[in-house]
């Protein structure tokens, strides 16, 4: 074991990082749960939902800023500094794509949510909930098996999202006759699918932490 790893284990850690990550993950859960409301609500209701998601996105930015500031102020961290930075960035990316997708629902005046879009939103919601569970286990790597199963689920959801996305885009180009509507729907599909990709990125960082500390 490298000397810096031994020092990292023996010295007291700043517990704030765990709380920051848990706050970031909970923000994601709150936002992705609200995202589901966009499937049915009226335009007026959607504006309220989108504004609330914007608020969670701003809170997420604040948490990420706090993590980076704490990195600069802390001598001994619970994980490698690079891993902390990568995980904070990945969680923030998920939020950005949730927020961006929600905004497009409103900006593009989407009247109906296609079935494949509903499925993609559901997969994203499941993935984010698993991420939140995984983040809560970072405090105790003795639950390595449980964490590993959660990370595998996130990877499975990303694969599911890829399949739904590919079918949705193929059907869109095959069936949609309005080129403007095609572009609008495609952008929302891309945003939702990319959000699931970012969930997998966060899971990959946690898997790296599991290998190093489990």
N, C-alpha and C positions, 0 to 999 in steps of 0.2 A: 504494500500500500504506500502510495506517495506520501511524503512528509506533509504537504499542504492538506491532503485529505485527512490525515491523522489530526492535524491541528484543527481542522474544520469540525471534526467530530467532538473533540475534547473541549473546545472553548464554548462558552454560552452563546446562543444564537439570538438574533432579534426575531421575536415571534410575530412581529407586525406583518411580515411577508405572507404568512398563512392567512391572516385575517384579510389582507388586501386581495389575495387570490380568491378567497371565499366570497368576498363582496363582489368582485368582478364576475364570478360565475353566477351568483344570484341575480345580478343585473341582467345577465343573458337570459336566465330563466324568465324573469319578469317580462322582458322585451319579446321573447319568442312566444310566450303565452298570449300577449296582446296581439301579436301578428296574426294569430288564428282568427281574431275578431274581424279582420279585414275581409274575410270570405263572404260575409253576409250583410254587414252594416251598410247603412245609407252613406251618402257622401259626407253629410254633416257629422255623422258618428265616426266615420273614418278619419276625418280631420282631427277629432279629439284623440283617437287612438294613435295616429301618427305623431301628434305632438307629445303624447306621453312616451312613445318610443324614443323620440328625440331627447327627452329628458333623461331617459336611461342611458342613451348614447353619451350625453354630456357627463353623466355620473361615471360612466366607464372611462372616459378620457381623464377624468380627475383621478380615478383610482390608478390608472396606468402612470400618470404623472407622479403620483405619490410613491409608486413602486420604484420608478427610476430615481426619484429624489432620495429615497431611502437607501438605494444601492450606493449612491455617492457618499452617504453619511455613515454607512455601516461597515465596520471592519470585518466581522465574521458573519457570513450569511448561512442559512440552512442548506442551500444548494449552491452549485457553481453560479457565479454571477451571470455567465452567458446563458445558462438555462433559465434563470429567473427572468432575464430580459426576453428570451425567446417565448416563454410561456405567457408573460404579460402582453407581448405583442400579438401573439396568436389569439388570445382571448379578446383583445381589443379589435382585431380584424374581424372576428365573428360578429361582434356588435356592429361594426361599420357596415357590413353587408346586410345584416338584418335591417338596420336603419335605412340603408339605401333602397332596399327592396320595398319597404313600407312607404317610403317617400314616392316611389314610382307608381304605386297603387293609386295614390292621390293625384299626383301630377298628370298621369296619363288618363285619368278619369275612367279607370277600368270598371265596367259595369258588372261583369260576371267573372267569376274565378273558375277557370277550366278544371276539370277533374284531376288532371295530372299535376296542376299547380297546387291543388289541395293536398294531394299525396306528398308532394315535395315539401310543403310547409309542415306536414305532419312528421315526416322523417327528420326534418331539421329540429323540430321541437323535441323529439325523442333523443336525438343526438346531444342537444344542449343539456337536457336533464341528466343524461349519463355523464356528461362533462362535469356538471355540478357535483354529482356523487363522487367522481374521481378526484376532483380538487379537494373535497372534504377529507379524503384519505391520505393526503400528502403529509399530514402531521404524524402519521404512524405507519411506517413501511413494514410493520409486522403483519399488516393485512395485505400483503403483496398479491396473494392469489385473488382476493376480491377485486383489487385494483386492476389486475391483469384482465379479468373477465369484463370489467367495465370498458377498458380501452379496446378490447376486441369488439365489443358491441358498437362502439363509436366507428370503428373501421368498417364493420358490417353495414352500418347506416350510410356511410359514405358510398359504399358500393351500390347499395339500394338506390341512393339518390342519383348516381351516375346512370343507372338503367332507366329510371323514370325520366330523367332529363333527356337522354338520347331519344327515347320514344316520343317524348313530348315535342321535341324540336323537329323530328322527322314528320310527325303528324301535322305540326304547325305549317311546315313548308308544303305539305301535300294538300292540306284542306283549307287553309286561310287564304281568302281571295283579296282581302284588303291589305296592301303592303304596309300601310302605316300601322295598323293594328298588329300585324305580324312583328314588326320591329319592336313595338311596345311590349308585347307578350314575351318576345325572345329576351329582352333586356331583364325583365323580372325573373324569368327562368334562370338566366345566367347568374343573377345576384343570389338567388336562393341556393342554387347548386354550389356556387363558390363559398357560401357560408358553411355548407356541410364540409367542403374541402378544408376550410380553416378549422373546423372542429377536429378533423383528423390531424391537422398540423399540431394543435394543442395536445391531442392524445399522444402523438409521437414524441413530443417533448416530455410528457409525463412518463412514457415508456422508457425513455432515456434515463430519467431520474430513478425509475424503478430498478433498472439495470445497475446503476451506479450505487444506489443506497439500499436496495432491497436485500 
